[in-house]
């Protein structure tokens, strides 16, 4: 697989990463199987999808434990990205950016991941009660201590910035400008896909200008852009899509023209090319420092996603995708 270099620290990763969250959190609990997920992780490394993206809150904690079982055997082949800053309660999620907590959380993540160093440590969300510079300073100390190689920031939630009446990623860029004064940012993780291209407007140009990598979260639109979801089929109660406005039967039906466009482009590239291939290739085409991180928990999906790295879209393909209708339905 093609390798991509992101950030000031020159972090080399496979062009297509693997989001590990679906293996143990937020999607279809009845379909989460440890052995199957382990096979998917091993398959990703076999194919060169070296960036394994997890977080302490996924589970909570169980996702890091799962990834750690693979890292114990194949640490040298993997690029490990995990996150800090969010705590999961019974019915709520809260931010914690206190420096002391950040340091304890890192040590706990290292134990669960069965490794001595985290390649990319990301701030999941800034704590509104703690200046982000203080949180970032504690994370920078972890780099100096040799426990972390590089630091990243996850984009601020869209709902918060929209309430403030600003652009979708204005809040994230303000945070980036602040923490960049404390310690270099190597990567930003934000949603980027054919049906959610907002990061192209201001966030990606900021990353390009500052030599920062962009990890494209949800590049397959939480599964919608694969064309494998049926409107009205419904989701299990613990599946986050059961509560998202874009995944109502009505909105899924209204957004089918986007999937149809992906199918048309895929058909021009041969019978083995899928809408998922095209969706990931579109993300890869947005810049050499952009790395899609599709979530998956089965070997077959990991294999399909990794093979998208070999698909090159033509200018005509990209123009057709750019002309697709915008997604309908709120993503808040």
VMD Tcl script that draws the C-alpha trace (Angstrom):
set ca {
  {0.00 0.00 0.00}
  {1.03 3.57 -0.66}
  {2.55 5.27 2.37}
  {1.64 8.80 3.38}
  {3.62 11.18 5.57}
  {1.70 13.42 7.93}
  {2.68 16.18 10.30}
  {5.84 17.93 11.39}
  {7.04 14.70 12.97}
  {7.00 13.00 9.51}
  {4.74 10.16 10.58}
  {4.61 7.46 7.89}
  {1.39 5.46 7.66}
  {-0.51 3.37 5.15}
  {-2.71 5.51 2.92}
  {-5.88 3.88 4.30}
  {-6.15 3.44 8.05}
  {-8.48 1.39 10.24}
  {-10.97 2.85 12.68}
  {-11.32 0.32 15.48}
  {-14.32 1.82 17.30}
  {-17.00 -0.40 15.63}
  {-15.28 -3.48 17.05}
  {-16.49 -2.72 20.55}
  {-18.58 0.46 20.69}
  {-21.35 2.54 19.06}
  {-22.39 0.05 16.35}
  {-24.57 -3.10 16.47}
  {-23.55 -4.71 19.75}
  {-24.89 -8.11 18.67}
  {-22.40 -8.20 15.80}
  {-19.31 -7.39 17.85}
  {-17.15 -10.50 18.19}
  {-13.66 -10.43 19.65}
  {-12.13 -13.18 17.53}
  {-13.53 -11.69 14.33}
  {-12.18 -8.28 15.26}
  {-8.75 -9.71 15.98}
  {-8.69 -11.28 12.53}
  {-9.67 -7.93 11.03}
  {-6.82 -6.17 12.86}
  {-4.29 -8.73 11.68}
  {-5.62 -8.47 8.14}
  {-5.24 -4.70 8.19}
  {-1.57 -4.98 9.12}
  {-1.04 -7.68 6.49}
  {-2.39 -5.29 3.84}
  {-0.42 -2.24 4.97}
  {-3.25 -0.42 6.76}
  {-0.87 0.39 9.57}
  {-2.77 3.23 11.28}
  {-4.95 1.69 13.98}
  {-7.22 4.36 15.46}
  {-8.78 3.79 18.88}
  {-9.63 5.75 22.07}
  {-9.86 5.09 25.78}
  {-13.58 6.00 25.73}
  {-14.48 3.28 23.19}
  {-16.05 0.60 25.29}
  {-14.97 2.33 27.48}
  {-11.48 0.83 27.58}
  {-12.32 -2.47 25.84}
  {-11.28 -1.21 22.40}
  {-7.76 -0.43 23.57}
  {-7.58 -3.83 25.25}
  {-8.55 -5.49 21.97}
  {-5.99 -3.55 19.95}
  {-3.38 -4.33 22.61}
  {-3.75 -8.06 21.99}
  {-2.57 -7.53 18.42}
  {0.11 -5.00 19.32}
  {1.65 -7.48 21.73}
  {2.52 -9.62 18.71}
  {3.00 -7.03 15.94}
  {3.89 -3.69 17.51}
  {6.64 -2.90 15.00}
  {4.19 -3.12 12.08}
  {1.55 -0.81 13.53}
  {1.04 2.92 13.92}
  {-1.02 3.38 17.08}
  {-3.37 6.32 17.49}
  {-5.46 6.72 20.61}
  {-7.29 9.58 22.31}
  {-7.78 11.22 25.68}
  {-10.14 13.79 27.15}
  {-13.58 12.18 27.31}
  {-15.13 10.15 30.13}
  {-18.15 7.90 29.60}
  {-20.84 7.75 32.28}
  {-24.12 5.86 32.47}
  {-26.05 8.26 30.25}
  {-23.56 10.98 29.42}
  {-20.08 11.84 28.17}
  {-18.01 14.56 29.83}
  {-14.67 16.17 28.99}
  {-11.69 16.06 31.33}
  {-8.62 18.01 30.31}
  {-6.93 18.40 33.68}
  {-3.18 17.85 33.29}
  {-2.99 15.28 36.08}
  {-5.78 13.26 34.54}
  {-4.19 13.37 31.09}
  {-0.96 11.87 32.42}
  {-2.77 9.12 34.33}
  {-4.93 8.34 31.31}
  {-1.89 7.99 29.09}
  {-0.27 5.51 31.45}
  {-3.51 3.52 31.54}
  {-3.74 3.50 27.73}
  {-0.16 2.29 27.45}
  {-0.97 -0.62 29.76}
  {-4.10 -1.59 27.86}
  {-2.35 -1.27 24.50}
  {0.61 -3.32 25.76}
  {3.14 -0.88 24.36}
  {5.78 1.53 25.61}
  {4.87 4.39 23.29}
  {1.79 5.79 21.55}
  {2.53 7.02 18.03}
  {-0.22 9.67 17.92}
  {-2.01 10.90 21.06}
  {-5.10 12.89 20.22}
  {-7.15 15.27 22.33}
  {-10.67 13.96 21.86}
  {-12.39 17.12 23.10}
  {-11.16 20.19 24.96}
  {-12.46 20.60 28.50}
  {-14.43 23.87 28.75}
  {-13.28 24.18 32.38}
  {-9.56 23.94 31.55}
  {-7.60 26.21 29.17}
  {-6.73 24.03 26.19}
  {-3.12 25.21 26.45}
  {-2.83 23.51 29.86}
  {-4.18 20.23 28.54}
  {-1.92 20.40 25.48}
  {1.06 21.26 27.67}
  {0.50 18.08 29.68}
  {0.31 16.09 26.45}
  {3.55 17.72 25.27}
  {5.23 16.56 28.48}
  {4.29 13.01 27.53}
  {6.19 13.47 24.25}
  {9.24 14.72 26.12}
  {8.95 11.74 28.49}
  {9.07 9.34 25.53}
  {5.56 7.96 26.10}
  {4.09 9.61 23.00}
  {5.61 10.40 19.60}
  {3.26 13.08 18.29}
  {0.08 14.96 19.16}
  {-3.21 15.37 17.35}
  {-6.53 17.13 17.85}
  {-10.04 15.94 17.07}
  {-12.38 18.48 15.51}
  {-14.86 20.28 17.74}
  {-18.40 18.93 17.50}
  {-20.48 20.59 14.78}
  {-23.46 21.22 17.04}
  {-21.52 23.49 19.41}
  {-20.08 25.74 16.73}
  {-23.34 25.96 14.82}
  {-25.09 27.22 17.94}
  {-22.47 29.95 18.13}
  {-23.31 31.00 14.57}
  {-19.82 30.38 13.17}
  {-18.48 28.17 10.39}
  {-18.43 24.43 10.93}
  {-14.71 24.23 11.72}
  {-14.02 27.73 13.01}
  {-13.91 26.48 16.60}
  {-11.43 23.76 15.70}
  {-9.17 26.20 13.88}
  {-9.21 28.55 16.88}
  {-8.13 25.66 19.10}
  {-5.43 24.68 16.62}
  {-4.02 28.20 16.58}
  {-3.84 28.18 20.37}
  {-2.24 24.77 20.90}
  {0.19 25.25 18.02}
  {1.84 27.93 20.17}
  {2.53 25.32 22.86}
  {3.62 22.26 20.86}
  {3.35 21.30 17.17}
  {0.15 19.65 15.97}
  {0.86 16.64 13.77}
  {-2.68 15.64 12.79}
  {-6.28 16.73 12.96}
  {-9.09 14.18 12.89}
  {-12.34 15.40 11.37}
  {-15.25 14.00 9.41}
  {-14.62 14.09 5.66}
  {-16.57 12.20 3.05}
  {-18.49 12.61 -0.20}
  {-21.63 13.50 1.74}
  {-19.86 15.55 4.43}
  {-17.18 17.57 2.59}
  {-17.23 20.60 4.94}
  {-13.60 20.12 6.02}
  {-12.51 21.13 2.51}
  {-13.67 24.72 3.04}
  {-11.32 25.91 5.78}
  {-9.94 23.06 7.87}
  {-8.03 21.20 5.16}
  {-6.49 24.44 3.79}
  {-5.34 25.25 7.34}
  {-3.76 21.81 7.67}
  {-2.07 22.14 4.28}
  {-0.63 25.55 5.15}
  {0.76 24.29 8.46}
  {2.07 20.89 7.36}
  {-0.53 19.05 9.45}
  {-2.06 15.73 8.42}
  {-5.82 15.24 8.22}
  {-7.26 11.94 9.43}
  {-10.60 11.65 7.67}
  {-13.11 10.19 10.10}
  {-16.28 8.52 8.82}
  {-15.09 8.53 5.17}
  {-17.80 5.98 4.34}
  {-20.56 8.01 5.98}
  {-21.03 5.50 8.82}
  {-21.69 2.83 6.21}
  {-24.19 4.76 4.09}
  {-21.76 5.40 1.23}
  {-21.04 1.68 0.85}
  {-24.48 1.16 -0.63}
  {-25.09 -1.81 1.66}
  {-27.68 -0.17 3.94}
  {-31.39 -0.41 3.13}
  {-33.66 2.54 3.98}
  {-36.23 1.51 6.57}
  {-34.33 -1.60 7.63}
  {-33.65 -0.01 11.00}
  {-30.77 -0.28 13.47}
  {-30.29 -1.94 16.81}
  {-31.11 0.33 19.78}
  {-27.45 0.58 20.83}
  {-26.33 1.56 17.31}
  {-25.59 5.30 17.20}
  {-27.20 5.52 13.75}
  {-30.58 4.72 15.31}
  {-30.52 8.25 16.79}
  {-28.98 10.19 13.88}
  {-31.25 12.34 11.70}
  {-29.51 11.27 8.48}
  {-30.35 7.62 9.17}
  {-34.10 7.87 9.33}
  {-35.79 5.87 6.58}
  {-36.93 9.10 4.94}
  {-33.50 10.71 4.86}
  {-31.74 7.53 3.75}
  {-34.16 7.30 0.84}
  {-33.69 10.98 0.00}
  {-29.90 10.57 -0.10}
  {-29.86 7.56 -2.43}
  {-28.78 9.76 -5.41}
  {-25.40 10.11 -3.69}
  {-24.97 6.33 -3.57}
  {-26.17 6.09 -7.17}
  {-23.46 8.53 -8.21}
  {-20.81 6.45 -6.46}
  {-22.12 3.36 -8.25}
  {-21.89 5.08 -11.66}
  {-18.27 6.04 -11.09}
  {-17.46 2.56 -9.75}
  {-18.96 0.92 -12.85}
  {-16.51 2.78 -15.08}
  {-13.60 1.17 -13.25}
  {-14.68 -2.46 -13.50}
  {-16.95 -5.02 -11.91}
  {-14.80 -5.40 -8.81}
  {-14.91 -1.71 -7.88}
  {-17.53 -0.80 -5.27}
  {-19.11 2.45 -4.06}
  {-16.92 2.15 -0.95}
  {-13.80 2.08 -3.14}
  {-14.89 5.26 -4.87}
  {-15.81 7.02 -1.61}
  {-12.39 6.28 -0.12}
  {-10.55 7.15 -3.34}
  {-12.33 10.52 -3.31}
  {-10.97 11.22 0.17}
  {-7.47 10.15 -0.86}
  {-7.66 12.51 -3.84}
  {-8.10 15.53 -1.57}
  {-4.38 15.73 -0.78}
  {-1.24 13.68 -0.10}
  {-1.48 14.37 3.64}
  {-5.09 13.11 3.94}
  {-5.59 9.61 5.38}
  {-9.08 8.09 5.48}
  {-9.79 6.06 8.61}
  {-12.83 3.90 7.81}
  {-14.24 1.89 10.68}
  {-14.59 -1.86 10.22}
  {-14.84 -4.99 12.32}
  {-14.74 -7.75 9.69}
  {-11.90 -9.02 7.52}
  {-13.86 -8.62 4.28}
  {-14.53 -4.93 4.89}
  {-10.94 -4.30 5.95}
  {-9.77 -5.97 2.75}
  {-12.16 -3.95 0.59}
  {-11.21 -0.67 2.24}
  {-7.48 -1.30 1.92}
  {-7.77 -2.06 -1.79}
  {-9.27 1.40 -2.37}
  {-5.75 2.76 -2.09}
  {-5.07 1.45 -5.59}
  {-8.00 3.24 -7.25}
  {-7.20 6.49 -9.05}
  {-10.15 8.67 -9.94}
  {-10.01 10.66 -13.17}
  {-10.76 14.39 -13.39}
  {-14.10 13.39 -14.91}
  {-14.84 11.11 -11.97}
  {-14.04 13.85 -9.48}
  {-16.15 16.36 -11.39}
  {-19.13 13.99 -11.37}
  {-18.77 13.41 -7.63}
  {-18.49 17.15 -7.01}
  {-21.78 17.64 -8.87}
  {-23.73 15.20 -6.69}
  {-26.59 16.76 -4.72}
  {-25.73 17.80 -1.18}
  {-26.79 15.44 1.57}
  {-30.23 16.04 3.02}
  {-30.93 15.94 6.73}
  {-29.08 17.37 9.70}
  {-25.93 15.69 10.93}
  {-26.30 17.15 14.43}
}
mol new
graphics top color blue
foreach p $ca { graphics top sphere $p radius 0.5 }
foreach p [lrange $ca 0 end-1] q [lrange $ca 1 end] { graphics top cylinder $p $q radius 0.2 }
display resetview
